[in-house]
């Protein structure tokens, strides 16, 4: 009889506990969300630009309200992934004006509910798994030229998602996180200093008063061979000056971790795959256009972030 009572009690407790779990499901096994945008493995948050700042609670110039989301850096056209598993619903219209970035989707999973805005999802309904392709980043530069392109990530209850976006263990970097030497004759990717035309470091002031230098100028002699800093897909041409001068050419490389534009070079081709260290093209005759300048390749990250740390290789370091 005592044994029967014990079995009955254990069964009753198990049933009650199961019902409590159904009523109050636990958070997912993953306490931190997965990578949301290709090229941003740590879900890096947008800093400040002329349009405002990307952190939760940032002031908004256009109103007295605060920023109730977090802006995760994401290059226009990049692949977007689901931060956790759940059910999709949408579309989510943030601007309600039909502009080029007025799209998004909501994901509701166990313990989480979030809206991802300024993306075009693969679908608006159904189930999606953590890390699965969710869609594509929309062309934010068309709407806000010069902004740091980003996905607006907003919890459904307007709480701060920042701690969920930071991975507990940073993802493994590429086999060699540093970029290869970009120009023959400059094995350490030495950056242009200052000359009569200006300075080559990231954030350098521009004499014409039109903001800061959002790129890095890597020294490269006219006519020198140019190499791919990392493996990826080419696209172009990239025209920086739009006046057809002797250096108005360039190409973009988009890889799994990085996206960059290399300007003032003539690439071997404008499309297709290229491998790290492979010949990319040739440095164009910069001295014809800017006599006396330190000839250089203009290297600009697609999201306008600072590429200096990727270019720094240390004196004499080679692959």
C-alpha positions as CSV (number, residue, x, y, z in Angstrom):
1,X,0.0,0.0,0.0
2,X,2.8,2.4,0.9
3,X,4.6,1.5,-2.3
4,X,1.4,2.2,-4.3
5,X,1.0,5.6,-2.6
6,X,4.6,6.6,-3.4
7,X,4.1,5.7,-7.1
8,X,0.8,7.6,-7.2
9,X,2.5,10.7,-5.6
10,X,5.4,10.7,-8.0
11,X,3.0,10.4,-10.9
12,X,0.9,13.3,-9.6
13,X,4.0,15.6,-9.1
14,X,5.2,14.8,-12.6
15,X,1.8,15.7,-14.1
16,X,1.6,19.0,-12.2
17,X,5.2,19.9,-13.2
18,X,4.5,19.1,-16.9
19,X,1.4,21.4,-16.8
20,X,3.5,24.2,-15.3
21,X,6.0,23.9,-18.1
22,X,3.3,24.1,-20.7
23,X,1.9,27.2,-19.0
24,X,5.3,28.8,-18.4
25,X,7.8,27.5,-21.1
26,X,11.4,28.1,-20.2
27,X,13.7,30.2,-22.3
28,X,15.5,28.5,-25.1
29,X,18.7,26.6,-24.4
30,X,20.6,29.4,-26.1
31,X,20.8,32.4,-23.7
32,X,22.4,34.4,-26.4
33,X,21.1,35.0,-29.9
34,X,22.8,33.8,-33.0
35,X,24.6,36.0,-35.5
36,X,22.0,38.1,-37.3
37,X,23.9,39.5,-40.3
38,X,26.6,38.0,-42.5
39,X,29.8,40.0,-42.0
40,X,29.0,40.9,-38.4
41,X,29.7,37.7,-36.4
42,X,29.5,39.4,-33.0
43,X,26.3,41.4,-33.7
44,X,28.2,44.7,-33.4
45,X,25.9,47.6,-32.7
46,X,25.9,50.8,-34.8
47,X,27.7,53.7,-33.2
48,X,26.8,57.3,-33.9
49,X,26.6,59.0,-37.3
50,X,24.9,62.2,-38.5
51,X,21.5,60.5,-38.2
52,X,21.9,59.5,-34.6
53,X,23.1,56.5,-32.5
54,X,22.2,52.8,-32.6
55,X,22.3,51.9,-28.9
56,X,19.2,51.2,-26.9
57,X,17.7,54.3,-25.3
58,X,19.6,56.7,-27.6
59,X,18.0,60.1,-28.1
60,X,16.0,60.7,-31.3
61,X,16.5,64.1,-32.9
62,X,13.1,64.1,-34.6
63,X,11.1,63.5,-31.4
64,X,11.3,63.5,-27.6
65,X,11.2,59.7,-27.5
66,X,14.1,57.3,-27.0
67,X,15.4,54.6,-29.3
68,X,13.4,51.5,-28.3
69,X,15.6,49.1,-30.3
70,X,19.2,48.3,-31.1
71,X,20.7,48.8,-34.5
72,X,22.9,45.8,-35.6
73,X,25.4,46.8,-38.3
74,X,24.6,45.1,-41.6
75,X,25.7,46.0,-45.1
76,X,23.1,46.7,-47.7
77,X,22.2,43.4,-49.5
78,X,23.8,41.2,-46.8
79,X,22.2,37.9,-45.8
80,X,20.2,38.1,-42.6
81,X,19.8,35.1,-40.2
82,X,17.2,34.2,-37.5
83,X,18.6,35.0,-34.0
84,X,16.5,32.2,-32.5
85,X,13.9,29.6,-33.4
86,X,10.3,30.6,-33.6
87,X,7.2,31.5,-35.6
88,X,7.3,34.3,-38.2
89,X,4.6,36.9,-38.6
90,X,4.4,40.1,-40.7
91,X,5.0,42.1,-42.6
92,X,6.2,44.8,-40.1
93,X,6.0,48.3,-41.5
94,X,8.1,50.7,-39.5
95,X,8.0,53.8,-41.6
96,X,4.5,53.4,-43.2
97,X,5.6,55.3,-46.3
98,X,6.6,52.5,-48.6
99,X,10.2,53.6,-48.9
100,X,13.0,51.2,-50.0
101,X,13.5,49.9,-46.4
102,X,9.9,49.8,-45.1
103,X,9.8,46.0,-44.5
104,X,10.5,43.6,-41.7
105,X,9.2,40.6,-39.8
106,X,8.5,39.4,-36.3
107,X,9.8,36.2,-34.7
108,X,8.2,34.8,-31.6
109,X,9.9,31.8,-29.9
110,X,10.2,30.3,-26.5
111,X,10.9,33.2,-24.2
112,X,11.6,35.7,-26.9
113,X,9.7,38.0,-29.3
114,X,11.5,40.4,-31.6
115,X,10.9,42.5,-34.6
116,X,13.6,42.8,-37.3
117,X,13.1,45.9,-39.5
118,X,14.8,47.1,-42.7
119,X,15.1,43.6,-44.0
120,X,13.1,41.7,-46.7
121,X,12.3,38.2,-45.2
122,X,12.2,35.1,-47.3
123,X,8.6,34.7,-46.0
124,X,6.3,36.3,-43.4
125,X,4.7,33.2,-41.9
126,X,5.7,29.7,-40.7
127,X,8.5,28.4,-38.5
128,X,12.2,29.3,-38.7
129,X,15.2,27.8,-36.9
130,X,18.0,29.6,-35.2
131,X,20.7,30.5,-37.7
132,X,18.5,29.8,-40.7
133,X,18.5,32.3,-43.5
134,X,15.8,34.8,-42.7
135,X,16.2,37.3,-45.6
136,X,18.2,40.1,-47.0
137,X,19.2,43.6,-45.7
138,X,17.4,46.3,-47.7
139,X,19.2,49.3,-49.4
140,X,19.4,51.7,-46.5
141,X,21.9,54.0,-48.3
142,X,19.2,54.8,-50.8
143,X,17.1,56.3,-48.0
144,X,19.8,57.6,-45.6
145,X,23.0,58.3,-47.6
146,X,26.1,58.0,-45.4
147,X,24.3,56.2,-42.5
148,X,25.9,53.1,-40.9
149,X,23.6,50.5,-42.5
150,X,21.9,48.4,-39.9
151,X,19.0,46.1,-39.0
152,X,16.6,47.7,-36.4
153,X,16.2,45.0,-33.7
154,X,13.3,45.7,-31.3
155,X,11.9,43.4,-28.6
156,X,8.1,43.2,-28.7
157,X,7.9,44.4,-25.1
158,X,10.3,47.3,-25.8
159,X,12.9,45.9,-23.4
160,X,16.6,46.1,-24.1
161,X,17.9,43.2,-26.3
162,X,21.6,44.2,-26.0
163,X,22.7,41.5,-23.7
164,X,21.1,38.8,-25.9
165,X,22.9,40.1,-29.0
166,X,26.4,39.7,-27.4
167,X,27.6,36.1,-27.8
168,X,28.7,34.3,-24.7
169,X,31.6,32.8,-26.6
170,X,32.8,34.9,-29.6
171,X,32.6,32.9,-32.9
172,X,35.8,31.5,-34.3
173,X,37.5,33.9,-36.6
174,X,38.7,33.1,-40.1
175,X,41.8,31.0,-40.3
176,X,43.7,34.2,-40.6
177,X,41.6,37.2,-39.5
178,X,44.1,39.7,-40.8
179,X,43.8,40.7,-44.5
180,X,46.5,39.8,-46.9
181,X,49.0,42.4,-48.3
182,X,46.9,44.6,-50.7
183,X,49.7,46.1,-52.8
184,X,53.0,44.8,-54.1
185,X,55.8,46.6,-52.4
186,X,53.8,47.3,-49.2
187,X,53.8,44.0,-47.3
188,X,52.6,45.5,-44.1
189,X,49.7,47.5,-45.7
190,X,51.3,50.8,-44.5
191,X,48.8,53.6,-44.5
192,X,49.3,56.9,-46.2
193,X,50.3,59.7,-43.9
194,X,49.6,63.4,-44.7
195,X,50.5,65.3,-47.8
196,X,49.3,68.5,-49.4
197,X,46.0,66.8,-50.3
198,X,45.1,65.5,-46.9
199,X,45.7,62.4,-44.7
200,X,45.0,58.8,-45.3
201,X,43.9,57.5,-41.9
202,X,40.3,56.6,-41.0
203,X,38.4,59.7,-39.7
204,X,40.8,62.2,-41.2
205,X,39.2,65.6,-41.9
206,X,38.6,66.6,-45.4
207,X,39.5,70.1,-46.6
208,X,36.4,70.6,-48.5
209,X,34.5,70.4,-45.2
210,X,32.3,67.5,-46.3
211,X,32.8,65.3,-43.2
212,X,35.5,62.8,-42.3
213,X,37.4,60.2,-44.3
214,X,35.4,57.0,-43.9
215,X,38.1,54.8,-45.4
216,X,41.9,54.1,-45.2
217,X,44.4,54.8,-47.9
218,X,46.9,52.0,-48.3
219,X,50.2,53.2,-50.0
220,X,50.6,51.7,-53.5
221,X,52.8,52.9,-56.3
222,X,51.2,53.7,-59.6
223,X,51.1,50.6,-61.8
224,X,51.8,48.2,-58.9
225,X,50.0,44.8,-58.7
226,X,47.0,44.7,-56.3
227,X,45.9,41.6,-54.4
228,X,42.7,40.5,-52.8
229,X,42.8,41.1,-49.0
230,X,40.4,38.1,-48.4
231,X,38.3,35.6,-50.3
232,X,34.9,36.6,-51.7
233,X,32.7,37.6,-54.6
234,X,33.5,40.5,-56.8
235,X,31.1,43.2,-58.0
236,X,31.5,46.4,-59.8
237,X,32.7,48.6,-61.3
238,X,32.8,51.1,-58.4
239,X,33.1,54.7,-59.6
240,X,34.2,57.1,-56.8
241,X,34.7,60.3,-58.7
242,X,32.0,59.9,-61.4
243,X,34.0,62.1,-63.8
244,X,35.9,59.5,-65.9
245,X,39.4,60.6,-64.7
246,X,42.4,58.2,-64.9
247,X,41.7,56.7,-61.5
248,X,37.9,56.5,-61.5
249,X,37.6,52.7,-61.2
250,X,37.4,50.1,-58.5
251,X,35.7,46.9,-57.3
252,X,33.9,45.5,-54.3
253,X,34.7,42.2,-52.6
254,X,32.1,40.6,-50.3
255,X,33.2,37.6,-48.3
256,X,31.7,35.6,-45.4
257,X,33.2,38.0,-42.8
258,X,34.0,41.2,-44.6
259,X,32.8,43.5,-47.4
260,X,35.1,46.2,-48.8
261,X,35.5,48.5,-51.7
262,X,39.0,49.0,-53.3
263,X,39.2,52.2,-55.3
264,X,41.7,53.8,-57.7
265,X,42.5,50.3,-59.1
266,X,41.7,48.5,-62.3
267,X,40.5,45.0,-61.5
268,X,41.2,42.0,-63.6
269,X,37.4,41.5,-63.6
270,X,34.3,42.9,-62.0
271,X,32.4,39.7,-61.1
272,X,33.1,36.1,-59.9
273,X,34.9,34.6,-57.0
274,X,38.4,35.6,-55.9
275,X,40.8,34.1,-53.3
276,X,42.8,35.8,-50.6
277,X,46.2,36.9,-52.0
278,X,45.1,36.4,-55.6
279,X,45.9,39.1,-58.2
280,X,43.0,41.5,-58.1
281,X,44.3,44.1,-60.6
282,X,46.6,47.1,-61.0
283,X,47.0,50.4,-59.3
284,X,45.9,53.3,-61.5
285,X,48.1,56.4,-62.3
286,X,47.2,58.6,-59.3
287,X,50.0,61.0,-60.0
288,X,48.3,62.1,-63.3
289,X,45.3,63.3,-61.3
290,X,46.9,64.5,-58.0
291,X,50.6,65.3,-58.7
292,X,52.8,64.9,-55.6
293,X,50.2,62.9,-53.6
294,X,51.2,59.7,-51.9
295,X,49.7,57.2,-54.3
296,X,47.4,54.8,-52.6
297,X,44.4,52.5,-52.8
298,X,41.3,53.9,-51.1
299,X,39.9,51.0,-49.0
300,X,36.4,51.5,-47.6
301,X,34.3,49.0,-45.7
302,X,30.8,48.6,-47.1
303,X,29.3,49.6,-43.7
304,X,31.7,52.6,-43.4
305,X,33.3,51.1,-40.3
306,X,37.1,51.4,-39.7
307,X,39.2,48.7,-41.6
308,X,42.5,49.7,-39.9
309,X,42.7,46.7,-37.5
310,X,42.2,44.3,-40.4
311,X,44.9,45.9,-42.4
312,X,47.5,46.1,-39.7
313,X,49.9,43.2,-40.2
314,X,53.0,44.2,-38.2
315,X,56.4,45.0,-39.7
316,X,57.6,42.3,-42.1
317,X,54.7,39.9,-41.5
318,X,53.8,37.8,-44.5
319,X,51.4,35.0,-45.2
